[in-house]
Every structure is written in C-alpha cells, then in structure tokens.
Amino acid sequence: MEDILKQILGELKGIKTDIGVLKTGQARIESGQQKLQQNLIESLGSYTEKITEHVDDKTEVLNKSVYKVESELKRLSRQ
C-alpha cells in the first residue's frame, strides 16, 4: 500500500512539473503573440504611409500635367 502511495505521489509530482512547463510555454506563446500583433500593426502603419506617399506623388504629377494642358488650352483659345 505504501509503495502504491509513493508511486502515486511520484506521478503527481511529475504531473505538477509538466503543468509548470506548460504554463511557462503558454506565457511565452502569449508574449510572442502580443509582439507579433504589435509588429503587424506597426508594419501595416508604415505600409499605409508608403501607399499614401506614392498616391500623393502620382497625384502631384497628374496635377502638373493637367495644369500644363489647361494652360496650353487657354493660350490656344486666346489666339
């Protein structure tokens, strides 16, 4: 009977150790997930800024072209 209790106690200690390891691993996973989410948010922010800058640059080029065409049309209409 005593041997069985010692065996059960040994198994419970092993289970307790395993649970501790699992909790540590879970904490690491949760921390990694938070970092991943933060990195994703930051990356999307910078990517959005780059897209906005690109669109703004293209819009500026188009506006200059439209201005040139309008100026030329006005000049031609005066002649």
N, C-alpha and C positions, 0 to 999 in steps of 0.2 A: 504494500500500500504506500509506504514511504517512497519507494522508488518511482511509483506512478506519479505521486505528487511532485517529486523532483523533476521528472520528465515534463510534466505539465508546466511547472514553473519555468523550466528552461525554454520551452516552446513559447510561453507568454513573453519572456524577455526578448526572444528573437522577433516576435511579432511587434513588440514595443519599439525595438530598434528599426525594424522595417518601416513602421509608421513614421518614426522620426525622419528617416531618409526620404520618405515620400513627401512629408510636409516641407522639408528643405527644398526638394526638387520642385514642388508646386510654387513655393515662394520665388524660386529662380525663374520659373516659367512666367509667372505673373509680372515680375520685374522686367523680363525681356519683352513681354507683350506691351507693357507701357512704353518702353523705349522705342519699340517698333512703331507704335501708334504715333508717338511724338515725331519720329523721323519722317513718317509718312506725311503728317500734317505739314512739317517744315518743307519737305520736298515738293508737295503739291503747291504750297505757297510760292516758292521760288519759280516753279514751272509756270504757274499762272502769271507771275510777274513777267517772265520772259515772253510768254504769248502776248501779253498786253503791250509790251515794248515793241514786239515785232509788228503787231497790228497798227500801233501808233506810227511807227516808221513808214509802213506801207501807205497809211492814210495821208501822211505828210507828203510823200512823193506824189500820190494821186492828186492831192490838193494843188500842189505846184503845177502839175501838168494841166489841170483844169484851169487854173489861173492864166497860164500861158495861152491856152486855146481861147479863153474868153477875151483876153487882151488882143489877140490876133483878130478875132471876130469883130471886136469894136473898131479896131484900126481899119479893117476892110470895109466895114459898114459906113465909115466916115468918108471913104474915097468916092 
